[in-house]
Amino acid sequence: MYIKDICLEGFKSYATRTVVPGFDPYFNAITGLNGSCKSNILDSICFVLGITNLRQVLASNLQKLVYKQGQAGITKATVSVVFDNSDRSRSPLGYQDCPELRKYGRCVGTSCLLAETRGKYPVYVVFVSATEKYPKFCIAYEFVQAEKIRDSAVSGVEQVKTKTADIEESHKRMQVEIQEMETQVSNLTAEKKASLGGEVKVLSENIDALSRELVKQASVLKNQEDTLRSEKENAEKRASVVKRAEDGAVDLKQRVEGLSKNLEECEKEYQGVLAGKSSGSEEKCLEDQLADAKVAVGRAETELKQLNTKITHREKELKEKTNESISKREEAVSVENELNVRRKDVENIKMALESLTYKGQMEALQKVGKENTELALSLVGYDEELKCLDIISSIVLKGSRRTKTQSASKAWV
């Protein structure tokens, strides 16, 4: 430990705060001119360390340690010495953990705060001398303390052994109790399994059966969904066919109306032909034409009968279809009625042709036969449309029975 710096304020010639730093750990020297107060620094160190003989600091009393003896307005002297305590091997006892030590000395007027320090210093000197002179006492004291520690440790070991024995005994008792409890648990578990074995088996069988049924129903549901999806797609396709059939029926109705108008015109012409007869030179030609017309009329009647039979058959089937197919059937019935009217008109014309001899009458008859042929062809096309409608109606009924809901039935239609 060595002095690191000194701070003086109001001490002898140092009126203001003065710090003297930069001390060397091994060698220091104070140099200067005569009268430059070199000795005041040494006096400040002696003052801090607690010197009792003031003559050694060139002062007869403590008041002389204050700057100009307190007459310049400064009434106290303060000295602070900082020691470097980084070397623990040279540190004083009890201060090994402090890197720096600071010691203050202050003198106020004629009193000094170092009185307490001076009182403790002799005790410290005696203690140090006793430590140096009587190390055996310290060793003996340490030996006695070690004996006490040993005795307390032995008694502690005995107590620990006693506690260990008690713990081992309690551990053995707990092991026995645990074994008994495990035996009881095993017995109870066996009884529980025996009582619940039958119920668990029944429940397991029920679970297996339900699982199989669930898988089966899931498969059926998936197949139904696939079938429903495919039928829905087919229904959409058939719906377009129905729409085209409806459009064709409208066109056919318009054509029937046109034929009705043409028939009325033919009747008017027929009434005009009845007003006269042809000459002998034209009679044979008219007879040939009349025969041809009769053949054409016969073919037309045959076709009309066939169409009438088909229409009747389709009417019976369409009675079992949906409301929309019934509306189509009503249109077919109206067409059939119109055909019956046209057939009666043809019969009337045939009867009238038996007495007709004019060339103009034969032309009218040929015109009527041509129109009837066109009507027959139109009815053939309408028959094909009725077949498509029949297929769609059967699909609709099948889908409605499967879904069993009114909303699904409307969707299929």
C-alpha positions as CSV (number, residue, x, y, z in Angstrom):
1,M,0.0,0.0,0.0
2,Y,1.3,3.4,-0.9
3,I,0.1,7.1,-1.1
4,K,-1.6,7.8,-4.4
5,D,-2.5,11.5,-4.0
6,I,-2.9,14.2,-1.3
7,C,-5.6,16.9,-1.1
8,L,-5.0,20.0,1.0
9,E,-7.4,22.9,1.8
10,G,-6.7,25.6,4.3
11,F,-3.7,23.8,5.7
12,K,-0.8,26.1,6.6
13,S,0.2,27.9,3.3
14,Y,-2.4,26.1,1.1
15,A,-5.4,28.5,1.3
16,T,-7.3,27.0,-1.6
17,R,-7.9,23.4,-2.5
18,T,-4.7,21.8,-3.8
19,V,-4.3,18.3,-5.0
20,V,-0.8,16.7,-5.3
21,P,-1.2,13.5,-7.5
22,G,1.2,11.2,-9.2
23,F,3.1,9.5,-6.3
24,D,5.4,6.6,-7.2
25,P,4.9,3.3,-5.4
26,Y,8.6,3.0,-4.5
27,F,10.4,6.5,-4.4
28,N,9.1,10.1,-4.2
29,A,11.0,13.4,-3.6
30,I,9.7,17.0,-2.8
31,T,11.9,19.6,-4.4
32,G,11.7,23.4,-4.7
33,L,13.2,26.7,-3.7
34,N,13.8,27.8,-0.1
35,G,10.5,29.0,1.4
36,S,8.3,27.2,-1.1
37,C,6.6,25.3,1.7
38,K,8.0,21.9,0.8
39,S,7.8,20.8,4.4
40,N,4.0,21.6,4.6
41,I,3.3,18.5,2.5
42,L,5.1,16.2,5.0
43,D,3.4,18.0,7.9
44,S,0.0,17.3,6.3
45,I,0.9,13.6,6.0
46,C,1.9,13.5,9.7
47,F,-1.3,15.4,10.6
48,V,-3.5,12.9,8.9
49,L,-1.6,9.9,10.4
50,G,-2.3,11.3,13.9
51,I,1.0,12.8,15.1
52,T,0.9,13.9,18.7
53,N,4.0,16.0,19.0
54,L,3.2,19.2,17.2
55,R,6.8,20.3,17.3
56,Q,7.6,17.9,14.6
57,V,5.2,19.8,12.3
58,L,6.7,23.2,13.3
59,A,3.6,24.2,15.2
60,S,3.1,25.0,18.9
61,N,-0.7,24.4,18.8
62,L,-3.4,23.2,16.4
63,Q,-4.5,26.7,15.5
64,K,-1.2,27.3,13.7
65,L,-2.1,24.5,11.3
66,V,-4.9,26.7,9.8
67,Y,-4.0,29.1,7.0
68,K,-2.7,32.4,8.7
69,Q,-4.1,31.0,12.0
70,G,-7.7,31.8,10.9
71,Q,-7.2,35.5,10.4
72,A,-7.7,35.5,6.6
73,G,-11.3,34.2,6.8
74,I,-10.4,30.5,6.7
75,T,-11.3,28.9,9.9
76,K,-10.6,25.2,9.2
77,A,-7.8,23.0,7.7
78,T,-8.6,19.8,5.8
79,V,-6.2,17.2,4.6
80,S,-7.2,14.0,2.6
81,V,-4.7,11.2,1.8
82,V,-5.7,8.5,-0.7
83,F,-3.8,5.1,-0.4
84,D,-3.5,2.6,-3.2
85,N,-4.6,-0.8,-1.7
86,S,-4.5,-3.0,-4.8
87,D,-1.7,-5.2,-3.4
88,R,-3.6,-7.3,-0.9
89,S,-0.5,-8.8,0.5
90,R,0.4,-5.4,2.0
91,S,-3.2,-4.4,2.9
92,P,-4.1,-3.8,6.6
93,L,-6.3,-6.3,8.3
94,G,-9.9,-6.0,7.5
95,Y,-9.3,-3.9,4.4
96,Q,-8.2,-6.5,1.8
97,D,-11.3,-6.0,-0.3
98,C,-10.9,-2.2,-0.7
99,P,-8.9,-1.1,-3.8
100,E,-8.5,2.4,-2.3
101,L,-8.4,3.8,1.2
102,R,-9.0,7.4,2.1
103,K,-8.0,9.1,5.4
104,Y,-9.3,12.5,6.4
105,G,-7.9,15.0,8.9
106,R,-9.7,18.2,9.8
107,C,-8.9,21.0,12.2
108,V,-11.5,23.6,13.1
109,G,-10.2,26.6,15.0
110,T,-8.4,25.3,18.1
111,S,-10.1,21.8,18.1
112,C,-9.1,18.8,16.1
113,L,-11.2,15.9,14.9
114,L,-8.2,13.6,15.2
115,A,-8.6,13.1,18.9
116,E,-10.6,9.9,18.4
117,T,-8.1,8.6,16.0
118,R,-5.2,9.4,18.4
119,G,-7.2,7.5,21.1
120,K,-7.5,4.4,18.9
121,Y,-3.9,4.4,17.6
122,P,-2.3,3.2,20.9
123,V,-4.7,0.3,21.0
124,Y,-3.9,-0.5,17.4
125,V,-0.1,-0.4,18.2
126,V,-0.6,-2.7,21.2
127,F,-2.7,-5.1,19.1
128,V,-0.1,-5.3,16.4
129,S,2.7,-5.9,18.9
130,A,0.7,-8.6,20.6
131,T,0.0,-10.3,17.3
132,E,3.7,-10.2,16.5
133,K,4.9,-11.2,19.9
134,Y,2.3,-13.9,20.8
135,P,1.5,-15.8,17.6
136,K,1.1,-19.0,19.7
137,F,-1.9,-17.5,21.4
138,C,-3.5,-17.1,18.0
139,I,-2.6,-20.7,17.1
140,A,-4.0,-22.0,20.4
141,Y,-7.2,-20.1,19.9
142,E,-7.6,-21.4,16.4
143,F,-6.9,-25.0,17.7
144,V,-9.6,-24.6,20.4
145,Q,-12.0,-23.3,17.7
146,A,-11.2,-26.3,15.5
147,E,-11.8,-28.7,18.4
148,K,-15.2,-27.1,19.0
149,I,-16.0,-27.4,15.3
150,R,-14.9,-31.0,15.3
151,D,-17.1,-31.8,18.4
152,S,-20.1,-30.1,16.8
153,A,-19.5,-32.0,13.6
154,V,-19.3,-35.3,15.4
155,S,-22.5,-34.6,17.2
156,G,-24.1,-33.6,13.9
157,V,-22.9,-36.8,12.3
158,E,-24.5,-38.8,15.1
159,Q,-27.8,-36.9,14.6
160,V,-27.6,-37.5,10.9
161,K,-27.1,-41.3,11.5
162,T,-30.0,-41.4,13.8
163,K,-32.2,-39.6,11.3
164,T,-31.0,-41.9,8.6
165,A,-31.9,-45.0,10.6
166,D,-35.4,-43.5,11.3
167,I,-35.8,-42.8,7.6
168,E,-34.7,-46.3,6.6
169,E,-37.2,-47.8,9.0
170,S,-40.0,-45.6,7.8
171,H,-39.0,-46.5,4.2
172,K,-39.3,-50.2,4.9
173,R,-42.7,-49.7,6.5
174,M,-43.8,-47.8,3.4
175,Q,-42.5,-50.5,1.1
176,V,-44.6,-53.1,3.0
177,E,-47.7,-50.9,2.8
178,I,-47.1,-50.3,-1.0
179,Q,-46.9,-54.0,-1.6
180,E,-50.1,-54.6,0.3
181,M,-51.8,-51.8,-1.7
182,E,-50.5,-53.2,-5.0
183,T,-51.9,-56.6,-4.1
184,Q,-55.3,-55.0,-3.3
185,V,-55.2,-53.0,-6.5
186,S,-54.4,-56.2,-8.5
187,N,-57.3,-58.1,-6.9
188,L,-59.7,-55.2,-7.5
189,T,-58.6,-54.9,-11.1
190,A,-59.1,-58.6,-11.7
191,E,-62.6,-58.5,-10.2
192,K,-63.4,-55.4,-12.3
193,K,-62.3,-57.0,-15.5
194,A,-64.2,-60.2,-14.6
195,S,-67.4,-58.2,-14.0
196,L,-67.0,-55.9,-17.0
197,G,-65.6,-58.5,-19.4
198,G,-69.1,-59.6,-20.7
199,E,-70.3,-56.0,-21.1
200,V,-67.1,-54.9,-22.9
201,K,-67.4,-57.9,-25.3
202,V,-71.0,-57.0,-26.1
203,L,-70.2,-53.4,-26.6
204,S,-67.2,-54.3,-28.8
205,E,-69.4,-56.5,-31.0
206,N,-72.0,-53.7,-31.2
207,I,-69.3,-51.2,-32.2
208,D,-68.0,-53.6,-34.9
209,A,-71.5,-54.1,-36.3
210,L,-72.2,-50.4,-36.3
211,S,-68.9,-49.7,-38.0
212,R,-69.7,-52.1,-40.7
213,E,-73.2,-50.7,-41.1
214,L,-71.7,-47.2,-41.2
215,V,-69.3,-48.2,-44.0
216,K,-72.1,-49.8,-45.9
217,Q,-74.4,-46.8,-45.6
218,A,-71.5,-44.5,-46.6
219,S,-70.9,-46.6,-49.7
220,V,-74.7,-46.6,-50.5
221,L,-74.8,-42.8,-50.0
222,K,-71.8,-42.3,-52.2
223,N,-73.4,-44.4,-55.0
224,Q,-76.7,-42.6,-54.6
225,E,-74.9,-39.3,-54.9
226,D,-73.0,-40.4,-58.0
227,T,-76.3,-41.7,-59.5
228,L,-78.1,-38.5,-58.6
229,R,-75.3,-36.5,-60.2
230,S,-75.4,-38.5,-63.4
231,E,-79.2,-38.3,-63.5
232,K,-79.1,-34.6,-63.0
233,E,-76.7,-34.3,-65.9
234,N,-79.0,-36.5,-68.0
235,A,-82.0,-34.4,-67.0
236,E,-80.3,-31.2,-68.0
237,K,-79.6,-32.8,-71.4
238,R,-83.2,-34.1,-71.7
239,A,-84.5,-30.6,-70.7
240,S,-82.8,-29.2,-73.8
241,V,-84.4,-32.0,-75.9
242,V,-87.8,-31.1,-74.3
243,K,-87.4,-27.5,-75.1
244,R,-86.6,-28.4,-78.7
245,A,-89.7,-30.6,-78.8
246,E,-91.8,-27.8,-77.5
247,D,-90.5,-25.5,-80.1
248,G,-91.2,-28.2,-82.8
249,A,-94.8,-28.6,-81.4
250,V,-95.4,-24.8,-81.7
251,D,-94.1,-24.9,-85.3
252,L,-96.3,-27.9,-86.1
253,K,-99.3,-26.1,-84.7
254,Q,-98.6,-23.2,-86.9
255,R,-98.3,-25.4,-89.9
256,V,-101.6,-27.1,-89.0
257,E,-103.2,-23.7,-88.9
258,G,-101.7,-22.9,-92.3
259,L,-103.0,-26.2,-93.7
260,S,-106.5,-25.3,-92.3
261,K,-106.4,-22.1,-94.2
262,N,-105.3,-23.9,-97.4
263,L,-108.1,-26.4,-96.9
264,E,-110.6,-23.6,-96.7
265,E,-109.3,-22.2,-99.9
266,C,-109.5,-25.6,-101.6
267,E,-113.1,-26.0,-100.4
268,K,-113.9,-22.6,-102.0
269,E,-112.3,-23.7,-105.2
270,Y,-114.2,-27.0,-105.0
271,Q,-117.5,-25.2,-104.8
272,G,-116.5,-23.3,-107.9
273,V,-115.7,-26.5,-109.8
274,L,-119.1,-27.9,-109.0
275,A,-120.7,-25.3,-111.2
276,G,-119.8,-27.1,-114.5
277,K,-118.6,-30.3,-116.3
278,S,-115.7,-31.1,-118.8
279,S,-116.0,-32.1,-122.5
280,G,-115.7,-35.7,-123.8
281,S,-112.1,-35.3,-124.9
282,E,-111.0,-34.4,-121.4
283,E,-113.1,-37.0,-119.5
284,K,-110.5,-39.9,-119.8
285,C,-107.7,-37.7,-118.6
286,L,-109.7,-36.6,-115.7
287,E,-110.5,-40.2,-114.9
288,D,-106.8,-41.1,-114.8
289,Q,-106.1,-38.1,-112.7
290,L,-109.0,-39.0,-110.4
291,A,-107.6,-42.6,-110.0
292,D,-104.2,-41.2,-109.1
293,A,-105.8,-38.9,-106.7
294,K,-107.7,-41.8,-105.1
295,V,-104.5,-43.8,-104.7
296,A,-102.8,-40.8,-103.1
297,V,-105.8,-40.3,-100.8
298,G,-105.7,-43.9,-99.9
299,R,-102.0,-43.7,-99.0
300,A,-102.7,-40.6,-97.0
301,E,-105.6,-42.3,-95.2
302,T,-103.3,-45.2,-94.3
303,E,-100.6,-42.9,-93.0
304,L,-103.2,-41.0,-91.0
305,K,-104.5,-44.2,-89.5
306,Q,-101.0,-45.3,-88.5
307,L,-100.3,-41.9,-87.0
308,N,-103.7,-41.9,-85.2
309,T,-102.8,-45.3,-83.7
310,K,-99.4,-44.1,-82.6
311,I,-100.9,-40.9,-81.1
312,T,-103.5,-43.0,-79.2
313,H,-100.8,-45.2,-77.8
314,R,-98.7,-42.2,-76.8
315,E,-101.7,-40.6,-75.1
316,K,-102.2,-43.7,-72.9
317,E,-98.5,-43.6,-71.8
318,L,-98.5,-39.8,-71.3
319,K,-101.4,-40.1,-68.8
320,E,-98.9,-41.5,-66.2
321,K,-96.3,-38.7,-66.7
322,T,-95.8,-35.4,-65.0
323,N,-97.9,-32.2,-65.4
324,E,-95.6,-30.9,-68.0
325,S,-95.9,-34.1,-70.1
326,I,-99.7,-33.9,-69.7
327,S,-99.6,-30.5,-71.3
328,K,-97.7,-31.9,-74.2
329,R,-100.3,-34.7,-74.5
330,E,-103.1,-32.1,-74.7
331,E,-101.3,-30.5,-77.6
332,A,-101.1,-33.9,-79.2
333,V,-104.8,-34.4,-78.7
334,S,-105.6,-31.1,-80.3
335,V,-103.5,-32.0,-83.3
336,E,-105.3,-35.3,-83.5
337,N,-108.7,-33.5,-83.4
338,E,-107.5,-31.3,-86.2
339,L,-106.4,-34.5,-88.1
340,N,-109.8,-36.0,-87.7
341,V,-111.4,-32.9,-89.0
342,R,-109.0,-33.0,-92.0
343,R,-109.8,-36.7,-92.5
344,K,-113.5,-36.0,-92.6
345,D,-112.8,-33.2,-95.1
346,V,-110.8,-35.6,-97.3
347,E,-113.7,-38.1,-97.2
348,N,-116.1,-35.4,-98.2
349,I,-113.7,-34.4,-101.0
350,K,-113.4,-38.1,-102.2
351,M,-117.1,-38.4,-102.3
352,A,-117.4,-35.2,-104.3
353,L,-114.7,-36.4,-106.7
354,E,-116.8,-39.4,-107.8
355,S,-119.1,-37.0,-109.5
356,L,-116.4,-34.4,-110.6
357,T,-115.4,-34.3,-114.3
358,Y,-113.6,-31.0,-114.6
359,K,-109.8,-30.6,-114.8
360,G,-109.8,-27.8,-112.2
361,Q,-111.3,-30.1,-109.6
362,M,-108.4,-32.7,-110.1
363,E,-105.8,-30.0,-109.6
364,A,-107.5,-28.9,-106.4
365,L,-107.6,-32.6,-105.3
366,Q,-103.8,-33.0,-106.0
367,K,-103.1,-29.8,-104.1
368,V,-105.1,-31.2,-101.1
369,G,-103.3,-34.5,-101.3
370,K,-99.9,-32.8,-101.3
371,E,-100.9,-30.8,-98.2
372,N,-102.1,-33.9,-96.5
373,T,-98.8,-35.6,-97.3
374,E,-96.9,-32.7,-95.8
375,L,-99.1,-32.9,-92.7
376,A,-98.4,-36.6,-92.4
377,L,-94.6,-36.0,-92.5
378,S,-95.0,-33.3,-89.9
379,L,-96.9,-35.8,-87.7
380,V,-94.1,-38.3,-88.1
381,G,-91.6,-35.7,-86.8
382,Y,-94.0,-34.9,-84.0
383,D,-94.2,-38.6,-83.1
384,E,-90.4,-38.7,-82.7
385,E,-90.6,-35.7,-80.4
386,L,-93.3,-37.5,-78.4
387,K,-90.9,-40.4,-78.0
388,C,-88.2,-38.1,-76.6
389,L,-90.8,-36.6,-74.2
390,D,-91.8,-40.1,-73.1
391,I,-88.1,-40.9,-72.2
392,I,-87.7,-37.7,-70.3
393,S,-91.0,-38.3,-68.3
394,S,-89.8,-41.8,-67.3
395,I,-86.5,-40.4,-66.0
396,V,-88.4,-37.7,-64.1
397,L,-90.7,-40.2,-62.4
398,K,-87.8,-42.5,-61.5
399,G,-85.8,-39.5,-60.0
400,S,-88.9,-38.3,-58.0
401,R,-89.4,-41.8,-56.5
402,R,-85.8,-42.0,-55.4
403,T,-85.4,-38.6,-53.8
404,K,-89.0,-38.6,-52.3
405,T,-88.9,-34.8,-52.0
406,Q,-91.0,-32.3,-53.9
407,S,-88.1,-30.0,-54.4
408,A,-86.0,-32.7,-56.1
409,S,-89.0,-33.7,-58.3
410,K,-89.3,-30.1,-59.5
411,A,-85.6,-30.0,-60.2
412,W,-85.7,-33.1,-62.4
413,V,-88.8,-31.8,-64.3
